[in-house]
Amino acid sequence: MAGLDPGRSKCGLVQTDPQRRRIVEARVLAPAQALEALRQWQRQGLALVVLGNGTGHRSWQQQLEPWLPVALVEERDTTLAARERYWRIEPARGWRRWLPRGLRQPPRDWDDVVAQILVERWLSQTLPRQLAGPERASLRSGHAP
């Protein structure tokens, strides 16, 4: 299963393991790259994409449904929830830790965290991340692996 937070210039994308108990890959990509990643994951056995029902979802749904099932979930308040979750995944360091939580802005795009929250809403459970190595470092820098 994958989660997709679509956007015009960037998309959040996550992939879960086959048992759907954790996030194994998380990326922020340009739309064309996100579509290609989904195609690659589908060739590796991906069976479902969870997509938020907000602005822009219709075009993505139309692109994906001919070759991959899509499940729509409520997208309301995911951006705020993702910002809060980001700071649990990557605790504030340096000067950011002194800012009140409500004023903190993550140092990178956090669309992948929105995609994670969409999957969690579909499953009705929280999923831990098990990212390591170069992928984790690339997420910290804000660049997709």
C-alpha positions as CSV (number, residue, x, y, z in Angstrom):
1,M,0.0,0.0,0.0
2,A,1.1,3.5,-0.8
3,G,0.0,7.0,0.3
4,L,0.0,10.0,-2.0
5,D,-0.4,13.6,-1.1
6,P,-0.6,15.1,-4.6
7,G,0.5,18.6,-5.5
8,R,1.2,20.7,-8.6
9,S,4.9,21.1,-7.9
10,K,5.6,18.4,-5.4
11,C,4.0,15.2,-4.0
12,G,4.3,13.4,-0.8
13,L,4.7,9.6,-1.2
14,V,5.0,6.8,1.2
15,Q,5.2,3.0,0.9
16,T,4.2,0.5,3.6
17,D,5.6,-3.0,4.0
18,P,3.4,-5.9,2.9
19,Q,1.9,-6.3,6.4
20,R,1.1,-2.6,6.5
21,R,2.7,-2.2,9.9
22,R,5.3,0.4,9.1
23,I,6.5,3.0,6.6
24,V,9.4,1.7,4.6
25,E,9.9,4.5,2.1
26,A,9.0,8.2,2.3
27,R,9.7,10.7,-0.4
28,V,8.9,14.3,-1.6
29,L,9.0,14.2,-5.4
30,A,7.9,16.2,-8.4
31,P,4.6,14.9,-9.8
32,A,6.2,13.0,-12.8
33,Q,8.7,11.4,-10.5
34,A,5.9,10.4,-8.0
35,L,3.9,8.8,-10.8
36,E,7.0,6.9,-12.0
37,A,7.7,5.7,-8.4
38,L,4.2,4.4,-8.1
39,R,4.6,2.5,-11.4
40,Q,7.8,1.0,-10.1
41,W,6.2,0.0,-6.8
42,Q,3.2,-1.5,-8.7
43,R,5.6,-3.7,-10.7
44,Q,7.0,-4.8,-7.3
45,G,3.5,-5.8,-6.0
46,L,1.9,-2.5,-4.9
47,A,-1.9,-3.1,-4.8
48,L,-3.5,0.1,-3.6
49,V,-2.9,3.9,-3.4
50,V,-4.5,5.9,-0.6
51,L,-5.2,9.4,-1.9
52,G,-6.6,12.4,-0.1
53,N,-9.9,13.8,-1.3
54,G,-8.7,17.4,-1.4
55,T,-7.9,19.7,-4.3
56,G,-6.3,18.0,-7.2
57,H,-7.2,14.5,-6.3
58,R,-9.5,13.9,-9.3
59,S,-6.8,14.1,-12.0
60,W,-4.6,11.8,-10.0
61,Q,-7.4,9.4,-9.4
62,Q,-8.1,9.4,-13.2
63,Q,-4.5,8.7,-14.0
64,L,-4.0,5.9,-11.5
65,E,-7.3,4.0,-11.6
66,P,-6.7,2.4,-15.0
67,W,-3.8,0.4,-13.6
68,L,-3.9,0.7,-9.8
69,P,-6.8,0.8,-7.3
70,V,-7.3,4.1,-5.5
71,A,-8.9,4.6,-2.0
72,L,-10.0,8.1,-1.1
73,V,-9.7,9.4,2.4
74,E,-10.6,12.6,4.2
75,E,-7.8,15.1,3.8
76,R,-9.0,17.8,6.1
77,D,-6.5,19.0,8.7
78,T,-3.7,16.7,7.4
79,T,-1.2,19.6,6.9
80,L,-1.5,20.7,10.5
81,A,-1.3,17.1,11.8
82,A,1.7,16.4,9.6
83,R,3.6,19.4,10.9
84,E,3.0,18.2,14.5
85,R,4.0,14.6,13.5
86,Y,7.1,15.8,11.7
87,W,8.5,17.1,15.0
88,R,7.9,13.7,16.6
89,I,9.7,12.0,13.8
90,E,12.5,14.5,13.7
91,P,12.8,16.3,17.0
92,A,13.8,19.9,16.9
93,R,17.5,20.6,17.2
94,G,19.6,23.7,17.6
95,W,17.8,27.0,17.9
96,R,14.5,25.4,16.7
97,R,14.0,23.6,19.9
98,W,13.6,26.9,21.7
99,L,10.7,28.0,19.6
100,P,7.2,27.2,20.8
101,R,5.7,24.2,18.9
102,G,3.1,26.4,17.1
103,L,5.8,28.6,15.6
104,R,8.1,25.8,14.4
105,Q,8.2,25.2,10.6
106,P,10.1,22.0,9.5
107,P,13.3,22.7,7.7
108,R,12.2,20.7,4.7
109,D,9.0,19.9,2.8
110,W,6.8,17.5,4.8
111,D,4.4,16.3,2.2
112,D,5.6,12.7,2.8
113,V,4.3,13.0,6.4
114,V,0.9,14.1,5.0
115,A,0.9,11.0,2.8
116,Q,1.7,8.9,5.9
117,I,-1.2,10.4,7.7
118,L,-3.5,9.6,4.8
119,V,-2.5,5.9,5.0
120,E,-3.0,5.9,8.7
121,R,-6.5,7.3,8.4
122,W,-7.3,4.5,5.9
123,L,-5.9,1.8,8.2
124,S,-7.1,3.5,11.4
125,Q,-3.7,3.0,13.0
126,T,-0.4,4.8,13.4
127,L,2.6,3.5,11.5
128,P,6.1,3.9,12.7
129,R,8.9,4.8,10.2
130,Q,11.8,2.4,9.8
131,L,14.0,4.6,7.6
132,A,17.7,4.3,7.7
133,G,20.9,5.2,5.9
134,P,20.9,7.4,2.8
135,E,17.1,7.7,2.6
136,R,16.9,9.1,6.1
137,A,19.7,11.6,5.4
138,S,18.1,12.7,2.1
139,L,14.8,13.3,3.9
140,R,16.6,15.5,6.5
141,S,18.1,17.6,3.7
142,G,14.7,17.9,2.0
143,H,15.8,16.1,-1.2
144,A,14.2,12.9,-2.5
145,P,16.5,9.9,-2.7
